[in-house]
């Protein structure tokens, strides 16, 4: 197994060979490796790799051949693609784990899986601006793209909100749950009947978890999403401790939270961002925190928690 024990594999081309890939080209100051699991993909692997190289030439890639029984290994060698040749079939889980171990051992900051059959669009790896998914992409991806384009940024900005919403809908549909609150890394899908108090986590800010919004019953379903430039691994071009956005559509809330957080770099930016955000018709509430500065706007009441009552 490729787990606690070392994964024994052969690397092609050999590590002492010169190859245009596996050189660790930074993108956005990150060293990124795309892991491409491959099992019997002789009909797809070339198109998959070439599409990746055309769309994202600055990232590294590594195919992990999972003991294919077709011509996959021969094709990889013929095209001089870098790949791991596993001696036994580990299945998709073990295959990708080997890729992650390779990324760790070779100092990559980010490892991304992209399936060998070409179903994943490599454009999403670098989509920081609006872009349209392929026509055959799932409907949810089209929703993400539309929401993100409305906020003026790339479609992956809506992914956490999308998963929160789909999870909430599944819980109601499959299990008959009457009320749901799904929190996904700071992005909330809430569909409840009672009032809800939502505290804002803002990292090292003294306002963290001391301020929030009171949302009355009857206002749901809602998306309540937070983005930060100082907390967590997500990419932000700002330095906000937290920006919370509330919308009817959780995908929109997620995208707008990212977009407005990108614009907070100093404490003085918080008021400007909230004032401008509240001009957007879809935004029902906005809150921004940077250091000791708080700005709040919209239709919901500010709620103070704990020591914040003494401010």
C-alpha positions as CSV (number, residue, x, y, z in Angstrom):
1,X,0.0,0.0,0.0
2,X,1.0,3.6,-0.6
3,X,0.5,4.9,3.0
4,X,2.8,4.8,6.0
5,X,5.3,2.6,4.1
6,X,7.4,4.1,1.2
7,X,5.8,3.7,-2.2
8,X,8.3,2.0,-4.5
9,X,8.1,3.2,-8.1
10,X,10.2,4.0,-11.1
11,X,10.3,7.6,-12.3
12,X,10.4,8.4,-16.0
13,X,12.4,10.3,-17.2
14,X,15.1,9.6,-14.6
15,X,15.7,12.4,-12.1
16,X,19.1,13.2,-13.6
17,X,17.6,13.7,-17.0
18,X,16.7,17.2,-18.2
19,X,13.0,17.7,-18.8
20,X,10.9,20.8,-19.5
21,X,8.6,19.8,-16.6
22,X,9.3,18.9,-13.0
23,X,11.2,22.1,-12.7
24,X,9.0,23.8,-10.0
25,X,7.9,26.9,-11.9
26,X,6.1,29.2,-9.4
27,X,2.6,30.6,-10.2
28,X,1.3,33.2,-7.8
29,X,4.4,32.5,-5.7
30,X,3.3,28.8,-5.3
31,X,5.1,25.7,-6.5
32,X,2.3,23.6,-8.0
33,X,2.2,20.0,-9.1
34,X,-0.7,18.5,-11.0
35,X,-1.1,14.8,-10.3
36,X,-2.7,12.8,-13.1
37,X,-3.7,9.3,-12.1
38,X,-3.7,6.9,-15.1
39,X,-5.1,3.4,-15.4
40,X,-5.7,2.2,-19.0
41,X,-6.0,5.6,-20.5
42,X,-4.3,5.0,-23.8
43,X,-7.1,6.8,-25.6
44,X,-7.1,9.9,-23.4
45,X,-3.8,10.5,-21.7
46,X,-2.2,12.4,-24.5
47,X,-5.1,14.8,-24.9
48,X,-5.3,15.3,-21.2
49,X,-1.6,16.1,-20.8
50,X,-1.4,18.3,-23.9
51,X,-4.5,20.2,-22.8
52,X,-3.0,20.9,-19.4
53,X,0.3,22.0,-21.0
54,X,-1.5,24.3,-23.4
55,X,-3.7,26.0,-20.8
56,X,-1.3,26.0,-17.8
57,X,2.2,25.8,-19.2
58,X,3.7,27.3,-16.0
59,X,2.6,24.4,-13.7
60,X,4.4,21.1,-13.2
61,X,2.6,17.8,-13.8
62,X,3.3,14.1,-13.1
63,X,1.3,11.1,-14.4
64,X,1.0,8.2,-12.0
65,X,0.6,5.0,-14.0
66,X,-1.3,2.5,-11.9
67,X,0.0,-0.7,-13.5
68,X,-2.0,-0.1,-16.7
69,X,-2.6,-3.2,-18.8
70,X,-2.9,-1.3,-22.1
71,X,-0.3,0.9,-23.9
72,X,-0.5,3.8,-21.4
73,X,3.1,3.3,-20.2
74,X,4.4,3.0,-23.7
75,X,2.6,6.2,-24.8
76,X,3.9,8.1,-21.8
77,X,7.5,7.1,-22.7
78,X,7.0,7.9,-26.3
79,X,5.9,11.4,-25.5
80,X,8.6,11.9,-22.8
81,X,6.0,12.7,-20.2
82,X,7.3,12.5,-16.6
83,X,5.4,9.7,-14.8
84,X,5.6,7.3,-11.9
85,X,5.3,3.6,-12.9
86,X,3.8,1.7,-10.0
87,X,4.7,-2.0,-9.7
88,X,1.2,-3.0,-8.5
89,X,-2.3,-1.6,-9.0
90,X,-3.1,0.6,-5.9
91,X,-6.5,1.9,-7.1
92,X,-7.4,5.6,-7.3
93,X,-6.8,6.2,-3.6
94,X,-3.3,4.7,-3.4
95,X,-2.4,6.1,-6.8
96,X,-3.1,9.7,-5.8
97,X,-1.5,9.2,-2.4
98,X,1.7,8.3,-4.2
99,X,1.5,11.6,-6.2
100,X,0.9,13.5,-3.0
101,X,3.9,11.9,-1.4
102,X,6.0,12.8,-4.4
103,X,4.9,16.4,-4.1
104,X,5.8,16.5,-0.4
105,X,9.2,15.0,-0.9
106,X,10.0,17.4,-3.8
107,X,9.0,20.6,-2.0
108,X,5.7,21.5,-3.7
109,X,3.4,24.0,-2.1
110,X,0.3,22.8,-3.8
111,X,-0.7,19.4,-5.3
112,X,-3.8,19.2,-7.5
113,X,-5.4,16.0,-8.9
114,X,-6.6,16.0,-12.5
115,X,-8.1,12.8,-13.8
116,X,-6.4,11.1,-16.8
117,X,-9.6,10.8,-18.8
118,X,-9.7,14.5,-19.3
119,X,-12.9,15.2,-17.5
120,X,-11.4,18.0,-15.4
121,X,-10.9,21.4,-17.1
122,X,-7.4,22.7,-16.5
123,X,-8.5,26.2,-17.0
124,X,-9.9,26.2,-13.5
125,X,-6.3,25.9,-12.1
126,X,-5.7,29.5,-13.0
127,X,-9.1,30.9,-13.3
128,X,-8.8,34.2,-11.2
129,X,-11.1,36.0,-13.7
130,X,-14.5,35.0,-15.0
131,X,-14.5,32.1,-17.5
132,X,-17.1,29.8,-18.9
133,X,-16.9,26.0,-18.3
134,X,-17.1,23.6,-21.2
135,X,-20.6,23.0,-22.6
136,X,-20.6,19.4,-21.3
137,X,-19.7,20.5,-17.7
138,X,-22.1,19.7,-14.9
139,X,-24.9,22.3,-14.3
140,X,-23.4,23.1,-10.9
141,X,-20.2,24.3,-12.6
142,X,-22.2,26.6,-14.8
143,X,-23.9,28.0,-11.7
144,X,-20.5,28.6,-10.1
145,X,-19.2,30.4,-13.2
146,X,-22.2,32.6,-13.5
147,X,-22.1,33.6,-9.7
148,X,-18.4,34.3,-9.9
149,X,-18.7,36.3,-13.1
150,X,-21.3,38.4,-11.4
151,X,-18.7,39.2,-8.7
152,X,-16.0,39.7,-11.4
153,X,-13.7,36.8,-10.3
154,X,-12.9,33.2,-11.2
155,X,-15.4,30.3,-10.8
156,X,-13.5,28.4,-8.0
157,X,-14.5,31.3,-5.7
158,X,-17.9,29.7,-5.4
159,X,-16.9,26.1,-4.8
160,X,-17.2,26.1,-1.0
161,X,-20.6,27.7,-1.1
162,X,-21.8,25.3,-3.8
163,X,-20.8,22.3,-1.7
164,X,-22.5,23.7,1.4
165,X,-25.7,24.3,-0.5
166,X,-25.7,20.9,-2.2
167,X,-25.0,19.2,1.1
168,X,-27.9,21.0,2.8
169,X,-30.3,20.2,0.0
170,X,-29.2,16.5,0.1
171,X,-29.8,16.4,3.9
172,X,-33.3,17.7,3.4
173,X,-34.1,15.6,0.4
174,X,-32.6,12.3,1.5
175,X,-33.3,12.4,5.3
176,X,-36.3,14.7,5.6
177,X,-34.4,17.2,7.8
178,X,-36.6,20.2,8.5
179,X,-33.8,22.7,9.1
180,X,-30.2,22.7,8.0
181,X,-27.1,24.8,8.7
182,X,-24.1,23.6,6.7
183,X,-20.8,25.3,7.5
184,X,-18.0,24.7,5.0
185,X,-14.8,26.4,6.0
186,X,-16.4,29.8,6.7
187,X,-19.1,29.5,4.1
188,X,-22.6,28.7,5.4
189,X,-25.8,27.5,3.8
190,X,-28.7,28.1,6.2
191,X,-32.3,27.1,5.8
192,X,-34.0,27.4,9.2
193,X,-37.2,28.8,10.6
194,X,-35.8,30.3,13.8
195,X,-33.6,33.4,14.2
196,X,-29.9,32.8,13.8
197,X,-27.0,34.6,15.4
198,X,-23.8,34.3,13.4
199,X,-20.5,35.3,14.9
200,X,-17.6,36.4,12.7
201,X,-14.2,34.6,13.0
202,X,-11.5,37.1,12.2
203,X,-8.3,35.4,13.2
204,X,-6.0,37.6,15.4
205,X,-8.3,40.6,15.3
206,X,-9.6,41.5,18.8
207,X,-13.0,41.6,17.3
208,X,-12.9,37.9,16.3
209,X,-16.0,36.0,17.5
210,X,-17.1,39.1,19.4
211,X,-19.2,40.6,16.6
212,X,-21.7,39.2,14.1
213,X,-25.1,39.4,12.6
214,X,-28.6,38.6,14.0
215,X,-30.7,37.2,11.2
216,X,-34.4,36.9,12.0
217,X,-36.5,33.8,11.3
218,X,-38.3,33.9,7.9
219,X,-35.3,35.4,6.1
220,X,-34.0,32.0,5.0
221,X,-32.6,30.2,3.0
222,X,-29.5,32.3,2.9
223,X,-25.8,32.1,2.1
224,X,-23.6,33.6,4.8
225,X,-20.0,33.5,3.5
226,X,-16.7,34.8,4.8
227,X,-13.3,35.4,3.2
228,X,-10.0,36.3,4.7
229,X,-6.5,37.4,3.7
230,X,-5.0,36.5,7.0
231,X,-6.7,33.2,8.0
232,X,-6.6,29.9,6.2
233,X,-4.9,28.7,3.0
234,X,-7.3,30.2,0.4
235,X,-5.9,32.7,-2.0
236,X,-6.8,36.4,-1.3
237,X,-5.3,39.5,-2.8
238,X,-6.3,41.5,0.2
239,X,-5.4,41.6,3.9
240,X,-8.8,41.6,5.5
241,X,-9.1,39.6,8.7
242,X,-12.6,38.8,7.6
243,X,-15.3,40.0,5.2
244,X,-18.8,38.5,5.6
245,X,-21.4,38.7,2.9
246,X,-25.0,37.6,3.1
247,X,-27.1,36.8,0.0
248,X,-30.1,34.7,-0.9
249,X,-27.8,32.7,-3.2
250,X,-24.9,31.1,-1.3
251,X,-22.8,30.9,-4.5
252,X,-23.1,34.6,-4.9
253,X,-22.3,35.2,-1.2
254,X,-19.2,33.1,-1.5
255,X,-18.0,34.9,-4.7
256,X,-18.8,38.3,-3.4
257,X,-17.0,37.6,-0.1
258,X,-13.9,36.7,-2.0
259,X,-14.2,39.7,-4.3
260,X,-14.6,42.3,-1.6
261,X,-12.0,40.7,0.7
262,X,-9.6,41.2,-2.2
263,X,-10.0,45.0,-1.8
264,X,-9.3,45.3,1.9
265,X,-5.6,46.1,2.6
266,X,-5.8,48.6,5.4
267,X,-8.2,49.4,8.2
268,X,-9.5,52.4,6.3
269,X,-10.6,50.1,3.4
270,X,-13.3,48.4,5.6
271,X,-15.8,51.2,5.4
272,X,-15.4,51.7,1.7
273,X,-15.8,48.0,1.0
274,X,-18.9,47.6,3.0
275,X,-20.5,50.8,1.6
276,X,-19.9,49.7,-1.9
277,X,-20.9,46.1,-1.3
278,X,-24.3,47.2,0.1
279,X,-25.0,49.0,-3.2
280,X,-25.2,45.6,-4.9
281,X,-28.9,44.5,-4.9
282,X,-28.1,40.8,-4.2
283,X,-26.2,41.6,-1.1
284,X,-28.4,41.7,2.0
285,X,-25.7,42.2,4.6
286,X,-22.0,42.9,4.8
287,X,-19.3,43.1,7.5
288,X,-15.6,43.7,7.2
289,X,-12.9,43.5,9.9
290,X,-9.3,44.6,9.7
291,X,-7.4,44.8,13.0
292,X,-9.5,46.9,15.4
293,X,-11.7,48.4,12.7
294,X,-15.2,47.1,12.0
295,X,-17.6,48.2,9.3
296,X,-21.2,46.8,9.0
297,X,-24.0,47.4,6.5
298,X,-27.2,46.0,5.2
299,X,-30.6,44.9,6.5
300,X,-29.5,42.8,9.5
301,X,-28.8,43.8,13.1
302,X,-25.3,43.9,14.5
303,X,-24.9,41.4,17.3
304,X,-22.2,41.7,20.0
305,X,-20.9,38.6,21.9
306,X,-19.0,38.3,25.2
307,X,-16.5,41.0,25.9
308,X,-17.5,43.0,22.8
309,X,-20.5,44.2,24.9
310,X,-18.1,46.4,26.8
311,X,-16.8,48.2,23.6
